[in-house]
Amino acid sequence: MNSQRRTLIEQRTTLDPAAVLTAARAFFTSRNTLYAAFIDQVGPTHVTMRGQGGEELVIAATPANDHTLVTGSSYLFDAQIQRFFSTLPPAEVSA
């Protein structure tokens, strides 16, 4: 797949990276719908999952100064990533 067609979404949260990745695995694998995803790879800062038709979904979490930056990337799962991000406690980041 052409990576330029993917959607990249970002969110800042107060959770630590490990908690974000645990929450992502629980959120996406518990879906009993067309948009369920199954774990493909797990690393210390990311989890990749596969969904319908082998569609890849990537969630990454990296520590920042006073928050965790979470990114999600997929071509098909952008609405589900937004839904997952809405479950994370937001971090207030000063400009």
N, C-alpha and C positions, 0 to 999 in steps of 0.2 A: 504494500500500500504506500502511496505517496505521502510522506510525513507532512507535507505542506497542507494537506486537507484535514489534518487532525485539529482538534480543539484543545487548547491549553487553558486551564482554569486555575486560579490561585486563591488561597484563603490564608489568613493568619489566625492562629488559635493559641490559647493558653495551655493546651495539652502538650505533653512532651512527645517527641517523635514516636517512641515505642507505643504509647497509648493511641496515637492517631492511626498507626498501622494496624493495631489490634482491632480498633473500631472499624476500620475499612474492611478488614477481612470478615468481620461479623456482619456488617451492613450488606455487603454485596453477595456473600454466599448464602445469606438467609432469605434472599428474594425468591419468592415462589411465582415468578412471572417470566415473561419473555426476556426480561433483562437480568436474569440471574447470571452470576459470573463465578468461575471456579479458579482457585489459586493455581498459578502457573509457576511463579518464582517469588521467593521472599528474600530480602536482604535487610541489612540494618537500617537503611533509609528509604526503602521502597518495597512495594508489592506489585507484582503484575498478575493480572487475572485474564481469563479467556471467557468470552460469552458466546452468544449466538453466532454461529458461522465462524467461530474462531476469532472473533473480534477482540482485539487487545485493549485492555484497560490498565492504566498505570497510575498508582498513587504514590507520591514521594513526600517525605517529611524531613525537613532539615532544620536544626536549631538556629535561631537568630539571637539577637541581643536579649530581648525580653519576651520572645514569643517563638512559635514554630511556624515556619512557612510550609504550607501544604500545597502541592500542585497535583492536578489531575489531568490526564491526557487520554483522549479516546476520539474515535470518529463517530461512533454510534451511541455512546453512553453519556453524552454531555449533560443531559437532564438529570440522570441518576447521580452523576458526580455533584451537580449543584444541590440535589436533595441531600446527599451525604454531607456536603459541606455545611448545610443548614443545621445539622445536628451537632456540629462542633462549637464549643464555646468560643466566641470571637475574642481576639486580642485587640486592645486599644493601642495603636501605634502612633506615637507623636511624630509630627513632621519635622 
